[in-house]
Amino acid sequence: MTPELGVDVELQPGREAVVRVAVATLWTSPEKVRPVDSPALDPQADVAAWISGMDPEQQVGDCVLSQLLFGERVLVTVLRPDGWAHVVAVEQPAATHDPRGYPGWLPAAQLAPVASDDPQGPDAPWVVDATFTALRAAPDGEPVVAGVVLGTRLAPAGPPADGWRPVHAPGHDQPLWLPDGDLVPLPTEPPSARDVLAVAARLRDVIYVWGGLSSYGIDCSGLVHLAWRRFGVVLPRDAADQAEATTPLPLGAERPGDLYFFARPGRRIHHIGFVSAEPDAAANRHLLHACYQHRRVLDEAMPAGRTATLVGVHRV
C-alpha cells in the first residue's frame, strides 16, 4: 500500500521540511506498511482511527519507528515517485541510528516546505498543554487540523481574541485558531522532575503503541520524551539513548520524576519508566510507564519481573 500522490513540488532532498498533520508516523520502510495502516497514511493522517482500528498485536508491530508532531522539522533525504519521503527527524536525537536524528519513511503529502520566515520548529515559544485540541480556520470554526496533541510547539500569530489564539500553521497561508487555554508559553527555566512526572501522569491509560509518541498511543521511551518535550527539553527518542543522555544515581537515591532503566543480562536497555514515588524502607518501588505487557500507561508497584531487570536510575 502506498500513500496518495500529492508530493509538494517544493520539497527537495537535502532540505528541511515541516510536518503539516497533527501526528505523522515514521515507518521502517514503505514496503512494511499493512492494510490496517491506511488511516495513518492518509494526507490528513487520522491517527485516532488508525489506532482504534488495530488489534493489540497490530499495535505493537515492528513497522513503526516513531511519530512526529505538527510543526516538527525533518531533513528530507529521499523523495520517491510513489509519494514516499525518507527523512531524518532532527528534533528526535537517536545517536544509535543517525547522529542527525531519527531516520525513517513517511508520506510526503504529510510534509510542507519550510518557508524562509517560518516561525515553527524547536524554537516556537508556545506549546500545547491540552491532551488534544484542534486548529480552526476561525475562532469556534470548523477544525482544519484535528487531533493536535500535548507537547506540540506552536508560534502565535497575534494576540488572543474572545478566548481564541491565532497560530502559524505549516501548509496554511493564514493563521489557524485554537482555544487560548490550550496553549501555554514554554518555561524559561528548567522544569522540576515532579512537574514532568505530573504531565506523564496525565497520560495514564493511554494505549501502548510501539513507536507511539502522542496522547493517542505511546511507548515507554515516547512517554519520557513527550513529557519532557512539553517543557521544551529535548531528550533522545529511544530508551538506550536516553540512558546515555542522563545522569546515573545510586539506587535508593531516586526521587519522583527520575527515570528507571531496565535490561536483561548482557543486553541493551529495553525499557524505561518514571519513578512515581520514593522507595520505602523495604526498597519497594513505584513506576509510571507505558507497559507492553498491560498495553497501556499505568502507575504500579514495581513487579518482581521488573525489579529483576532494573539496571539503574538516572536523573535528567
Buried (B, 14 or more C-beta within 10 A) or exposed (E): EEBEEEBBEEBEEEEBBBBBBBBBBBBBEBEBBEEBBBBBBBBBBBBBBBBEBBEEEBBBBEBBBBBBBBBBBBBBBEBEEEBBBBBBBBBBBBBBBBEBBBBBBBBBBBBBBBEEEBBBBBEBEBBBBBBBBBBBBEBEEEBBBBBBBBBBBBBBBEEBEEEBBBBBBBBBEEBBBBBBEBBEEBEEEEBEBEBBBBBBBBBEEBBBBBBBBBBBBBBBBBBBBBBBBBBBBEBBBBBBBBBEEBEEBEBEEBBBBBBBBBBEEEEEBBBBBBBBBEBEEEEEBBBBBBBBEEBBBBBBEBEEEBBEBBBBBBBB
